[in-house]
């Protein structure tokens, strides 16, 4: 540095010191080195992370406001140079699959540095404490789970029964990813007629949790039998979206069962805990759905076999009953026919013996009746001196009241008839009749 640029200009009497920009920058740098001669640990949240072509990485370490939506309370720029970045990345990965991404809670080891040419205050990062990050992630996860349990939301989605068989599938994932391919191939390999409603969405990074929640809501409106939420393996930070409270509450509020296939190696995500069913991988998720359809098909096939067996058994039993009934009917019919044959023989004998006597008795009766009829024959009565008088219309004249003067009459007497005309009528005196 040019000594002239860092010298302190003698101020006019009574005035404040006057410094050049370079002099002030040098003083600030020296002062920071005096105040912070060694590295220090700084805690905060990663924001605006990006990697340069040089291999260096840069981000802001911020302290978020406690009020949602408010600006950060504090922010410092961080530089992670290439020579330190490899060690930091390795430490995070070995600790639990962590990686530097936005929103990650970090405790970094760094030295505070002021760079006068840019007037920039920076933390030069050279190390990281992964236990802090893991602890914060676990603490946040535990907080969310406790709150969901308190509100009764951990088991809410499990109350939605999966229809049998589940053939209409909603799929939330990054379309074109390995997870998407594994899930679809497993369904196709089964040969069952699945209908898949896909929703392409981000599964990691800033805003991924909100995107996943929106995808679930959208698919639920199409009324699938079940929604599969799948993602391949990744670091804990890559899977952070599946621990988000907004996603967990979305799953709990849906009236459609949600099954997860998230590639965790060890721990279950909050989404797994809230879902109807949690599987380890996208393939396992698809296999579970396929198995439910196969179980239904097996049950139907078993029911068909059982029905066929019962029908066959019933037919066989009915055949035996018919055979037995036919045998008993034949025996009973033979016995009845034998009895009827005996009765017919007896009746035939009685018929052969009965008619002559009956005919004789009836002949005698007929003879008596014929004698009585002959005695009543009008001709015989007339022959004994009686006569029968009729009017012209053939009606009998029984009393004088039956005729009037002038009526023609026909009187039958022995040997013929006499025709006459009524001149007058007179009735007998009742006293004389008696």
C-alpha positions in Angstrom: 0.0 0.0 0.0 1.2 3.5 -0.8 2.4 4.9 2.6 1.0 8.3 1.6 -2.4 6.8 1.3 -2.5 5.4 4.8 -1.0 8.4 6.6 -3.1 10.4 9.0 -3.6 13.9 7.7 -3.0 16.5 10.3 -6.5 18.0 10.9 -7.0 21.7 11.4 -7.1 22.7 15.0 -10.3 21.8 16.7 -11.5 19.6 13.8 -12.0 15.7 13.6 -9.3 13.5 12.1 -9.3 13.3 8.3 -8.6 9.9 6.7 -8.3 8.7 3.1 -10.5 5.7 2.1 -7.4 3.5 1.9 -6.2 4.6 5.4 -9.6 3.9 6.9 -9.8 0.5 5.2 -6.3 -0.4 6.5 -7.2 0.7 10.0 -10.4 -1.4 9.9 -8.6 -4.4 8.7 -5.9 -4.0 11.4 -8.5 -3.4 14.0 -10.5 -6.5 13.1 -7.3 -8.5 13.3 -6.6 -7.1 16.7 -10.1 -7.8 17.9 -10.4 -11.2 16.3 -6.9 -12.6 16.0 -8.2 -16.2 15.8 -10.9 -18.1 14.1 -14.4 -18.0 15.6 -17.6 -20.0 15.4 -20.6 -18.3 13.8 -24.1 -19.7 13.7 -26.8 -18.8 11.1 -28.9 -19.9 8.2 -27.5 -20.3 4.6 -29.0 -18.0 2.0 -28.2 -17.1 -1.6 -25.8 -20.0 -1.9 -23.9 -20.2 -5.3 -20.8 -21.8 -6.6 -18.3 -20.0 -8.9 -16.5 -21.5 -11.8 -13.3 -21.2 -9.9 -14.6 -23.8 -7.4 -15.1 -21.2 -4.7 -18.5 -21.0 -3.0 -20.3 -17.9 -1.7 -23.3 -17.4 0.4 -24.9 -15.2 3.1 -25.1 -16.3 6.6 -28.3 -14.7 8.0 -30.2 -14.6 11.2 -33.9 -14.9 10.2 -36.5 -12.6 11.9 -38.7 -14.3 14.5 -41.7 -12.7 12.7 -42.6 -14.7 9.5 -42.3 -12.6 6.4 -40.0 -10.0 8.0 -36.5 -9.2 6.7 -33.6 -10.9 8.3 -32.3 -9.5 11.5 -28.6 -9.7 10.5 -26.5 -10.9 7.5 -22.8 -11.5 6.8 -21.2 -12.6 3.5 -19.3 -15.8 3.6 -16.6 -17.0 1.2 -15.6 -20.7 1.1 -12.5 -21.0 -1.0 -11.8 -24.0 -3.1 -8.9 -25.2 -0.9 -11.3 -25.4 2.1 -14.5 -26.3 0.3 -13.6 -30.0 -0.3 -12.9 -30.6 3.4 -16.1 -28.9 4.4 -18.2 -30.8 1.9 -16.6 -34.1 3.0 -17.3 -33.3 6.7 -21.0 -32.6 6.0 -21.5 -35.7 3.9 -19.8 -38.0 6.3 -21.8 -36.6 9.3 -25.2 -37.5 7.8 -25.5 -36.8 4.2 -25.6 -33.1 4.6 -24.6 -30.6 1.9 -24.5 -26.8 1.7 -27.9 -25.5 0.5 -30.1 -22.6 1.2 -32.1 -22.6 4.5 -29.5 -25.0 6.1 -28.7 -24.1 9.7 -24.9 -23.9 10.1 -22.3 -23.3 12.6 -19.2 -22.4 10.6 -15.6 -21.9 11.6 -14.2 -18.7 10.0 -12.0 -15.7 10.3 -13.4 -12.2 10.1 -11.9 -10.3 7.2 -12.3 -6.9 5.7 -11.2 -6.5 2.1 -10.5 -2.8 1.5 -10.5 -2.8 -2.3 -14.2 -3.8 -2.3 -15.0 -2.4 1.1 -16.4 -5.8 2.0 -16.6 -7.4 5.4 -16.5 -11.2 5.0 -16.3 -14.4 6.9 -13.6 -16.6 5.4 -15.0 -20.1 6.1 -12.6 -23.0 6.7 -14.6 -25.5 8.8 -18.0 -26.6 9.9 -19.7 -28.2 12.9 -22.1 -30.8 11.5 -23.5 -31.8 14.9 -25.0 -28.3 15.2 -26.8 -28.7 11.9 -28.0 -32.2 12.7 -29.2 -31.1 16.1 -31.1 -28.2 14.6 -32.7 -30.4 12.0 -33.6 -33.0 14.5 -34.9 -30.4 17.0 -37.1 -28.8 14.3 -38.3 -32.3 13.1 -39.2 -33.2 16.7 -41.0 -29.9 17.2 -43.1 -30.4 14.2 -43.9 -34.0 15.1 -44.9 -33.0 18.6 -47.2 -30.3 17.4 -48.8 -32.6 14.8 -49.4 -35.2 17.4 -50.9 -32.7 19.8 -53.4 -31.7 17.1 -54.2 -35.3 16.2 -52.8 -34.9 12.7 -50.2 -37.7 12.7 -52.9 -40.4 12.0 -55.4 -38.2 10.1 -54.5 -39.5 6.7 -54.6 -43.1 7.8 -58.3 -42.7 8.4 -58.8 -42.6 4.6 -59.2 -46.2 3.4 -57.4 -47.2 0.2 -60.1 -48.4 -2.3 -59.9 -52.0 -3.4 -58.4 -52.4 -5.9 -56.4 -49.1 -6.2 -56.1 -48.7 -10.0 -56.3 -44.9 -10.3 -53.0 -43.5 -9.0 -51.9 -40.0 -8.4 -48.1 -39.5 -8.7 -46.2 -36.5 -7.3 -42.6 -36.4 -8.2 -40.0 -34.9 -10.5 -41.1 -36.4 -13.9 -38.2 -37.8 -15.8 -36.2 -38.6 -12.7 -35.0 -42.1 -11.7 -37.6 -42.2 -9.0 -40.3 -41.5 -11.6 -39.0 -44.2 -13.9 -38.7 -46.8 -11.2 -42.3 -46.2 -10.0 -43.8 -46.2 -13.5 -41.8 -49.3 -14.6 -42.9 -51.3 -11.5 -46.6 -50.5 -12.3 -46.2 -51.4 -15.9 -44.4 -54.6 -15.1 -47.4 -55.8 -13.1 -49.6 -56.0 -16.1 -52.6 -54.5 -14.2 -54.6 -51.7 -15.9 -53.4 -48.7 -13.8 -54.3 -45.1 -14.7 -51.6 -42.7 -13.5 -52.2 -39.0 -13.0 -48.8 -37.3 -12.9 -47.8 -34.0 -11.4 -44.3 -32.8 -12.2 -42.8 -30.8 -9.3 -39.5 -29.9 -7.7 -38.5 -32.2 -4.8 -35.6 -30.3 -3.3 -34.4 -26.7 -2.9 -36.0 -23.5 -1.8 -39.8 -23.6 -2.2 -39.9 -27.3 -2.9 -42.1 -28.0 0.1 -44.7 -25.5 -1.1 -44.6 -26.9 -4.6 -45.1 -30.4 -3.3 -48.1 -29.3 -1.2 -49.7 -27.6 -4.2 -49.2 -30.7 -6.3 -50.9 -32.9 -3.7 -53.9 -30.5 -3.5 -54.2 -30.4 -7.3 -54.2 -34.2 -7.7 -56.6 -34.7 -4.8 -59.3 -32.7 -6.8 -59.1 -35.5 -9.5 -60.2 -38.1 -6.9 -57.5 -40.8 -7.4 -57.7 -44.0 -5.3 -54.3 -43.1 -3.8 -51.6 -40.5 -4.2 -47.9 -41.6 -4.3 -45.3 -39.1 -3.2 -41.9 -40.4 -4.3 -38.3 -39.2 -4.5 -35.0 -40.9 -4.9 -32.2 -41.0 -2.4 -30.2 -37.9 -1.4 -28.5 -36.1 1.4 -30.4 -35.0 4.5 -30.5 -31.4 3.2 -31.7 -32.5 -0.3 -34.6 -34.3 1.5 -35.3 -31.3 3.8 -38.5 -30.5 1.9 -40.1 -33.7 3.1 -39.6 -32.6 6.7 -41.4 -29.3 6.1 -44.4 -28.5 8.3 -46.4 -27.1 5.4 -46.1 -30.4 3.5 -47.0 -32.5 6.6 -50.1 -30.4 7.3 -51.2 -30.8 3.6 -51.0 -34.5 3.7 -52.9 -34.7 7.0 -55.7 -32.5 5.6 -56.3 -34.5 2.4 -59.2 -36.9 2.2 -57.2 -39.1 -0.2 -54.7 -41.7 1.2 -51.1 -40.7 0.6 -48.3 -43.3 0.4 -44.7 -42.2 0.3 -41.6 -43.7 -1.3 -38.8 -41.3 -0.2 -35.2 -42.6 -0.5 -34.2 -42.2 3.1 -31.3 -44.4 4.0 -32.0 -44.3 7.8 -34.5 -41.9 9.2 -38.1 -41.4 8.3 -39.2 -37.9 7.2 -42.0 -36.0 8.7 -44.0 -36.7 5.5 -43.5 -40.4 6.1 -44.8 -40.1 9.6 -48.0 -38.3 8.5 -48.7 -40.4 5.4 -51.1 -43.3 5.3 -48.3 -45.7 4.5 -44.5 -45.1 4.2 -42.2 -47.2 2.0 -38.4 -46.9 1.7 -38.1 -46.3 -2.0 -40.2 -45.4 -5.1 -40.0 -49.0 -6.3 -41.2 -50.3 -2.9 -44.1 -47.8 -3.0 -45.2 -49.1 -6.4 -44.8 -52.7 -5.3 -47.0 -52.1 -2.3 -49.8 -50.7 -4.6 -49.3 -53.6 -7.1 -49.5 -56.1 -4.2 -52.9 -54.7 -3.1 -54.3 -55.1 -6.6 -52.8 -58.6 -6.8 -54.3 -59.5 -3.4 -57.7 -58.4 -4.7 -57.3 -60.4 -7.9 -56.2 -63.5 -5.9 -59.2 -63.0 -3.5 -61.6 -62.8 -6.5 -60.0 -65.9 -8.1 -60.2 -67.8 -4.8 -63.9 -66.8 -4.5 -64.5 -68.1 -8.0 -62.9 -71.4 -7.1 -64.8 -71.6 -3.8 -68.1 -70.9 -5.6 -67.3 -73.5 -8.3 -66.5 -76.1 -5.6 -69.6 -75.3 -3.6 -71.8 -75.5 -6.8 -70.1 -78.8 -7.7 -70.7 -80.1 -4.3 -74.3 -79.0 -4.2 -74.9 -80.6 -7.7 -73.3 -83.8 -6.5 -75.4 -83.9 -3.3 -78.5 -83.0 -5.3 -77.7 -85.9 -7.7 -77.4 -88.3 -4.8 -80.7 -87.0 -3.4 -82.4 -87.4 -6.7 -81.1 -90.9 -7.1 -82.2 -91.8 -3.6 -85.6 -90.2 -4.2 -86.0 -92.1 -7.5 -85.2 -95.4 -5.8 -87.6 -94.7 -2.9 -90.2 -93.5 -5.4 -89.8 -96.7 -7.4 -90.1 -98.8 -4.3 -93.2 -96.9 -3.1 -94.8 -96.9 -6.6 -94.3 -100.7 -6.9 -95.9 -101.3 -3.5 -98.8 -99.0 -4.4 -99.2 -100.7 -7.8 -99.1 -104.1 -6.1 -101.8 -103.0 -3.7 -103.9 -101.5 -6.4 -103.5 -104.6 -8.5 -104.8 -106.8 -5.7 -107.7 -104.4 -5.2 -108.5 -104.6 -8.9 -108.4 -108.4 -8.9 -110.8 -108.3 -5.9 -113.0 -105.7 -7.5 -113.0 -107.7 -10.7 -114.2 -110.8 -8.9 -116.9 -108.8 -7.1 -117.9 -107.2 -10.4 -118.2 -110.7 -12.0 -120.3 -111.9 -9.1 -122.4 -108.9 -8.6 -124.2 -108.0 -11.9 -126.4 -111.1 -12.4 -128.0 -110.7 -9.0 -128.4 -107.0 -9.5 -129.9 -107.5 -12.9 -132.4 -110.0 -11.5 -133.4 -107.7 -8.7 -133.7 -104.8 -11.1 -135.7 -106.9 -13.5 -138.2 -107.7 -10.7 -138.5 -104.1 -9.9 -139.0 -103.2 -13.5 -141.7 -105.8 -13.7 -143.6 -104.4 -10.7 -143.3 -100.8 -12.1 -144.5 -102.0 -15.5 -147.6 -103.6 -13.9 -148.4 -100.3 -12.0 -147.9 -98.3 -15.2 -150.1 -100.5 -17.1 -152.8 -100.2 -14.5 -152.6 -96.4 -14.8 -152.7 -96.5 -18.7 -155.5 -94.1 -19.8 -156.5 -96.5 -22.5 -157.2 -99.2 -20.0 -159.1 -96.7 -17.8 -161.2 -95.6 -20.9 -161.9 -99.3 -21.7 -163.4 -99.8 -18.3 -166.1 -97.1 -19.2 -164.4 -93.9 -18.3 -163.9 -91.0 -20.8 -161.4 -88.2 -21.1 -162.4 -84.8 -22.4 -160.0 -82.2 -23.7 -160.4 -78.8 -25.2 -159.5 -78.0 -28.7 -155.9 -77.1 -27.6 -155.5 -80.6 -26.0 -155.8 -79.4 -22.3 -157.8 -81.6 -20.0 -161.1 -80.5 -18.8 -161.1 -81.1 -15.1 -164.0 -79.0 -14.0 -166.8 -76.9 -15.4 -164.6 -73.8 -14.8 -162.3 -75.0 -17.5 -164.9 -74.5 -20.3 -167.3 -71.9 -21.5 -170.4 -72.1 -23.7 -169.4 -72.5 -27.3 -166.0 -74.2 -26.6 -165.4 -77.2 -28.8 -164.5 -80.4 -26.9 -163.0 -83.7 -27.9 -164.0 -86.7 -25.7 -162.1 -89.9 -25.8 -164.2 -93.0 -25.1 -163.7 -96.7 -25.6 -163.3 -97.3 -29.3 -162.8 -93.7 -30.5 -163.4 -89.9 -29.9 -166.5 -87.8 -29.7 -166.5 -84.1 -30.8 -169.0 -81.7 -29.2 -169.7 -78.1 -28.3 -170.5 -76.7 -24.9 -174.0 -75.4 -24.8 -174.1 -74.5 -21.1 -172.3 -75.3 -17.8 -173.7 -75.7 -14.3 -171.9 -76.3 -11.1 -172.9 -78.8 -8.5 -174.5 -77.6 -5.3 -171.8 -77.7 -2.6 -174.2 -79.3 -0.3 -174.9 -82.1 -2.7 -171.2 -82.6 -3.4 -170.7 -83.4 0.3 
